[in-house]
């Protein structure tokens, strides 16, 4: 009975030692028919001989360890695809912001009050100094609001360049920032939808060129904060009659109505971009106390820009040769 089990006894040493006298005769393949020689050769190629004890177990274990890795690779690939398209949460947030922008455009052009279109045109010319002294005194609150809306785009330039630039998309931030000097948040919100972090790395040479050398200057940040503080103080010291007149303009003038909403939108989005810039400069621990102040309209973000560390003191990420070739 054991002699019939000797062909597989090489993997079971206990069987092999029971009858050591019986040995399997050596068959020469040259004496076999040609068809059997070909079959034997194919069998040896498909199943190589195992010369070491436990070799079969080692090979089986190696295959078993590879199988659990395959789902991990597939999971990583799926995560990579999700990251490239922004992920479910990013798409939902962008879609909601886009709906907000669309609703605002519809409201401003269709539903906003427009009872004084001729007065709005006169106010624009008066505020832009296209009309000289004609005896009409502008409302102090409206003057402050109009001028500070010219500072908001500059402040957003300092927050979005370079930390708010998009590296995964081909949409540049500069056109939206230029349009924001005329349209305010109504021009920036579409970029907020298209923005895909993280920002691209900044080179040392770029810090010495326009516009980064201007936007990173503490002199620019100091003048922006000082002028903004003066304008807000000017509006705060306005009389009660000025504020009542402003509310009347807000309820009947599309210009003042849309400008006031624009101011509120820029104030609402500013804390997020303050935190984004703070994270890009790796200043979360030291400057975290400034985040509560960033909710203060204009003055909070302007104070952060004044106190934040310059990019020259932050380790600048080097650009690899592969990224340059791309």
C-alpha positions in Angstrom: 0.0 0.0 0.0 2.8 2.4 0.8 4.5 1.7 -2.5 1.5 3.2 -4.3 1.9 6.4 -2.2 5.6 7.0 -2.8 5.0 9.3 -5.8 3.7 12.0 -3.4 5.8 11.0 -0.3 8.4 13.6 -1.1 6.1 16.2 0.6 5.3 13.9 3.5 8.5 12.6 5.2 6.6 10.5 7.7 5.4 8.2 4.9 8.8 8.1 3.3 10.5 6.8 6.5 8.1 3.8 7.1 9.7 1.6 4.4 13.0 3.0 3.3 13.9 -0.1 1.3 11.3 0.4 -1.3 12.5 3.0 -3.8 10.9 4.2 -6.9 12.8 2.9 -9.9 14.4 5.5 -12.0 12.8 5.7 -15.4 14.8 7.1 -18.3 12.7 9.4 -20.4 14.7 8.4 -23.5 13.2 4.9 -23.3 9.6 6.2 -23.3 7.6 6.7 -26.4 7.8 10.2 -28.0 4.2 11.2 -27.0 5.0 10.4 -23.3 8.3 12.3 -23.5 6.5 15.4 -24.7 3.8 15.0 -22.0 6.5 14.6 -19.3 8.4 17.7 -20.5 5.2 19.8 -20.4 4.4 18.4 -16.9 7.9 19.5 -15.6 7.5 23.0 -17.1 4.0 23.4 -15.5 4.9 21.9 -12.2 8.6 22.3 -11.3 10.0 19.9 -8.8 10.1 20.9 -5.2 13.5 20.2 -3.7 13.1 21.8 -0.3 10.8 20.8 2.5 8.0 23.2 3.1 8.5 25.0 -0.3 5.0 24.4 -1.3 3.7 26.1 1.8 6.0 29.1 1.3 4.7 29.6 -2.2 1.1 29.3 -1.1 1.6 31.9 1.6 3.2 34.4 -0.7 0.2 34.1 -3.0 -2.1 34.5 -0.1 -0.4 37.7 1.0 -0.8 39.2 -2.4 -4.5 38.7 -2.7 -5.5 41.2 0.1 -3.3 43.9 -1.5 -5.3 43.9 -4.7 -8.5 45.5 -3.2 -6.2 48.1 -1.6 -4.7 49.0 -4.9 -8.2 49.3 -6.4 -9.3 51.4 -3.4 -6.3 53.7 -3.9 -7.1 54.1 -7.6 -10.7 55.0 -6.8 -9.5 57.5 -4.1 -7.2 59.0 -6.7 -9.9 59.4 -9.2 -12.2 61.0 -6.5 -9.4 63.4 -5.5 -8.9 64.4 -9.1 -12.5 65.3 -9.6 -12.8 67.0 -6.3 -14.6 64.4 -4.3 -18.3 64.4 -3.4 -18.1 67.0 -0.7 -16.2 69.5 -2.9 -18.6 69.0 -5.8 -21.6 69.6 -3.5 -20.1 72.8 -2.0 -19.2 74.2 -5.4 -22.7 73.4 -6.7 -24.3 75.2 -3.7 -22.0 78.3 -4.2 -22.9 78.3 -7.9 -26.6 78.2 -7.0 -26.0 81.1 -4.6 -24.3 83.1 -7.4 -27.1 82.4 -9.9 -29.8 83.4 -7.4 -27.9 86.6 -6.6 -27.6 87.5 -10.2 -31.3 86.9 -10.7 -32.2 89.0 -7.7 -29.9 91.9 -8.5 -31.0 92.3 -12.1 -34.7 91.3 -11.7 -36.0 91.5 -8.2 -33.9 94.2 -6.6 -35.6 97.6 -6.1 -35.0 100.1 -8.9 -37.2 103.0 -8.1 -34.6 105.7 -8.8 -32.5 104.8 -11.9 -31.8 108.4 -12.8 -30.7 109.1 -9.2 -28.3 106.1 -9.4 -26.7 107.5 -12.5 -26.2 110.8 -10.8 -24.7 109.1 -7.7 -22.2 107.2 -9.8 -21.0 110.4 -11.5 -20.9 112.3 -8.2 -19.0 109.5 -6.4 -16.5 109.2 -9.2 -15.9 113.0 -9.1 -17.3 113.4 -12.6 -19.6 116.2 -11.3 -18.1 119.2 -9.6 -19.5 121.1 -6.6 -23.2 121.6 -7.5 -24.4 122.2 -3.9 -25.5 118.6 -3.3 -23.9 116.9 -0.4 -23.5 113.2 -0.6 -24.6 110.9 2.3 -21.6 110.1 4.5 -22.5 106.4 4.8 -22.8 106.0 1.0 -19.5 107.8 0.6 -17.8 105.4 3.0 -19.4 102.3 1.5 -18.4 103.4 -2.0 -14.8 104.0 -1.2 -14.3 100.9 0.9 -15.7 98.8 -2.0 -12.6 99.9 -3.9 -10.4 98.5 -1.1 -12.0 95.1 -0.8 -10.7 93.8 -4.2 -7.2 94.9 -3.2 -7.5 93.0 0.1 -8.7 89.9 -1.8 -5.7 90.1 -4.1 -3.5 89.9 -1.0 -5.5 86.9 0.3 -5.7 85.0 -3.0 -2.3 85.6 -4.4 -0.5 83.3 -4.1 -2.3 81.0 -1.5 -5.6 81.1 -3.3 -4.3 80.1 -6.7 -5.5 76.9 -8.2 -2.9 74.2 -9.2 -5.2 71.4 -10.3 -7.2 73.5 -12.8 -6.3 75.7 -15.7 -8.5 78.7 -14.5 -6.3 81.6 -13.5 -7.3 83.9 -10.6 -6.1 87.2 -12.2 -9.1 87.8 -14.5 -11.5 87.4 -11.7 -9.6 89.7 -9.4 -9.4 92.4 -12.1 -13.2 92.1 -12.6 -13.8 92.3 -8.9 -12.6 96.0 -8.9 -15.8 96.7 -11.0 -18.2 93.9 -9.9 -16.9 92.9 -6.4 -18.0 89.6 -5.1 -20.2 89.0 -8.1 -17.0 88.4 -10.1 -15.2 86.4 -7.4 -17.9 83.8 -6.6 -17.5 82.0 -10.0 -13.8 81.6 -9.2 -14.7 80.2 -5.8 -16.6 77.5 -7.6 -13.8 76.7 -10.0 -11.0 76.9 -7.4 -9.1 73.6 -6.8 -6.5 73.5 -4.1 -3.6 73.2 -3.2 -1.9 76.3 -4.6 1.2 75.8 -6.8 4.6 76.3 -5.2 6.1 79.8 -5.2 9.7 80.4 -6.3 12.0 82.8 -4.6 12.4 84.8 -7.8 8.6 85.3 -8.0 8.6 87.1 -4.6 10.7 89.9 -6.0 8.5 90.5 -9.0 5.1 92.3 -9.5 2.5 91.7 -8.1 3.8 89.6 -5.2 6.4 92.2 -4.1 3.5 94.8 -3.9 0.9 92.5 -2.3 3.4 91.1 0.3 4.6 94.6 1.3 3.8 95.6 4.8 3.5 99.2 3.6 0.6 98.2 1.3 -1.1 96.2 4.1 -0.6 99.1 6.5 -2.1 101.8 4.1 -5.0 99.5 3.3 -5.8 98.9 7.0 -5.4 102.6 7.9 -7.6 103.8 5.0 -10.2 101.2 5.8 -10.3 102.1 9.5 -10.7 105.8 8.5 -13.6 105.0 6.2 -15.4 102.8 8.7 -14.9 105.4 11.4 -16.3 108.1 9.0 -19.5 106.1 8.5 -19.7 105.3 12.2 -19.6 108.9 13.2 -22.4 109.8 10.7 -25.5 111.3 12.1 -28.8 109.4 12.6 -30.3 111.3 9.7 -27.5 110.0 7.4 -28.3 106.4 8.4 -32.0 106.9 7.9 -31.3 108.3 4.4 -29.0 105.4 3.7 -31.8 103.0 4.6 -34.1 104.8 2.2 -31.6 104.5 -0.6 -31.2 100.8 0.2 -34.9 100.3 -0.2 -35.3 102.2 -3.5 -31.9 102.4 -5.2 -30.6 99.3 -7.1 -27.0 100.8 -6.9 -27.0 101.1 -3.1 -28.9 97.9 -2.7 -26.5 95.8 -4.8 -23.4 97.5 -3.3 -24.5 96.8 0.2 -25.1 93.1 -0.6 -21.7 93.0 -2.2 -20.1 94.3 0.9 -21.9 91.7 3.0 -20.8 88.9 0.6 -17.1 89.9 0.7 -17.3 90.1 4.5 -18.8 86.6 4.6 -16.2 84.8 2.4 -13.2 86.6 3.9 -12.7 84.4 7.1 -12.4 81.3 4.9 -9.7 82.9 2.7 -7.9 84.2 5.8 -7.7 80.7 7.2 -6.6 79.3 3.8 -3.8 81.9 3.6 -2.9 81.2 7.2 -2.6 77.5 6.5 -0.5 78.0 3.4 2.0 80.0 5.5 1.9 77.4 8.2 0.9 80.1 10.7 -2.1 78.4 12.3 -0.7 78.0 15.8 0.7 81.5 16.1 -2.0 83.4 14.2 -5.1 81.3 15.3 -6.2 84.2 17.6 -6.8 86.3 14.5 -9.5 84.1 13.1 -12.3 85.4 15.4 -11.3 89.0 14.3 -11.6 88.0 10.6 -15.4 88.1 10.9 -15.3 91.9 11.5 -16.1 93.4 8.1 -12.9 94.5 6.3 -11.0 95.5 9.4 -10.5 91.9 10.6 -9.0 90.5 7.3 -7.0 93.7 6.9 -5.5 93.3 10.3 -4.5 89.7 9.5 -2.8 90.8 6.3 -0.9 93.4 8.3 0.3 91.0 10.9 0.8 87.8 8.9 4.4 86.6 8.2 5.8 87.4 4.8 6.4 84.6 2.3 10.2 85.3 2.5 10.2 84.0 6.1 8.2 80.9 5.2 9.9 77.8 3.6 9.0 78.1 -0.1 8.2 74.8 -1.8 10.7 74.0 -4.5 9.5 73.3 -8.0 10.7 69.9 -9.2 12.2 69.4 -12.6 9.3 67.1 -13.6 6.8 69.9 -12.9 8.8 72.3 -15.0 8.8 69.9 -17.9 5.1 69.5 -17.7 
